[in-house]
Amino acid sequence: MPATASLIDRLTSLVPAGGVLADPASLFVYEADGFTIARARPAAVVFPTTTAQVVAVVKAIGEAGVQIVPRGSGTGLAGGCVAFENGVIVSTTRMNRILAIDLPNRVAHVEAGVRNIQLSDAVAAVPGGAPWHFAPDPSSQRASTIGGNASTNAGGIHTLKDFVSSNHVLGLEMVLPSGEVLITGGQNGCYESGHFDLPGLICGSEGTFGIITKLWVRLVPRATNFRTVVGMFPSTADACEAVSDVIAAGMLPAAMEMMDGRMIQVIEDAYHFGFPPEAAALILTEIDGIPDLLDAQAADVTAIFNRHHAFGIQTSGDPARRAMLWKARKQAFGAIGKISHSYCTQDACVPRSMLAQVLRKIDEIGREYGLNINNVFHAGDGNIHPIFLYDDRIEAEVQNTLAAAEKILQYCIDLGGTVTGEHGVGVEKIHLMPYLFDELTMAQFVAVKHAFDPEERINAGKLIPSDKVKITLLKPGRQAPQ
């Protein structure tokens, strides 16, 4: 059912002034997240500022029979927070208070709308807090919220050593679709055991169970001693084999990022970092730890790079040089915006030993579909991110991009990989879930969803297929690319 004027009036009465958007011009901003192929204009966007307001809003939307769609900053890359079928978005961005920083127990208590980097900055500002931080560091960390990080189980550049968000979330407060408030997990640094790990289950559920309103998260030591090793390679195969050999040698770098030659050139043209034009691949490796051991570890990485024909290898402990190199990595997607009207970032995870094979296949599929595909990704944990360049004003190009992306994802699954490494499933990859999982597993997923949301009131049609909300990305009308 579409949202009615009476529902919007009721929602307006439940939140502070200016807390409901319903005019088309304002709603245009909320048609998509970072996966811009999936578009749908919501009936309204509501901005509660307290858990009690979320409860009242959820009850009101549920009673109206309208889909509830949770949203943080909208930096997701799988269409998970897009409100199809005239759904109402409940945004937690105004729930942005840091409630407590408990250094003795290494815990922070935050509202869901606190931005990722905001928490680490606040911890550093507390007396004695400089050695601690919140470890997950997605590339969108300046904008993405911690509630959104948990909902999508976000990773980041340092996932190789620090792991994903679920490893750093101790406890959660979540408003269920019924309006009940679930509080689960640890709140004071204690690690609960002996029963179901509900915080671990909720992390990565992509807003299909409820709306996360508060979190208790781990604070971990901030690394202070680094060595950065960057190497250029004459081929992507050489670079991929170097990554596998570093890990096989028993080393665990904090990060191992890779760019292919096309991506190197795009970044160099945009920002002029001084990367050589003949490089077919670049690997950026960061090691942290005990100062007396770092030079030897960096030498070991350099020796492996040399065995795989690397050139222009640079090793540095200089913080300014390190900051420059990571700036180059994190500005990769901004650089793409300078050369293409639109782009779509894919996401799969494959065994590290198969990275070279996968990149060859990506290149082959790109040629088959006439697409330019650039690669910049978390090589250390096998999390690939091919970037498809296209023009979303031309429907044939969008169709072509989706077809090529599906073929790449199926290939990754066939090799023993997964449909997503960190971006989530959302609507982008939902049709591939039955390709990855067998019928019994899919049935269990549905059963878990129904344990939290038996009537499928919240974010139906995301993550797992639903009979209630079916989404066709290129359906004529408001769901078509614009």
Secondary structure, 3 states (H helix, E strand, C coil): CCCCHHHHHHHHHHCCCCCEECCHHHHHHHCCCCCCCCCCCCCEEECCCCHHHHHHHHHHHHHCCCCEEEECCCCCCCCCCCCCCCCEEEECCCCCCEEEEECCCCEEEEECCCEHHHHHHHHHHCCCCCCEECCCCCCCCCCCEHHHHHHHCCCCCCHHHHCCHHHCEEEEEEECCCCCEEEEECCCCCCCCCCCCHHHHHCCCCCCCCEEEEEEEECEECCCCEEEEEEEECCHHHHHHHHHHHHHCCCCCCEEEEEEHHHHHHHHHHHCCCCCCCCCEEEEEEEECCHHHHHHHHHHHHHHHHHCCCEEEEEECCHHHHHHHHHHHHCHHHHHCCCCCEEEECCEECCHHHHHHHHHHHHHHHHHCCCEEEEEEEHHHCEECEEEEECCCCHHHHHHHHHHHHHHHHHHHHCCCECCCCCCCCCCCHHHHHHHCCHHHHHHHHHHHHHHCCCCCECCCCCCCCCCCCCCCCCCCCCCCC
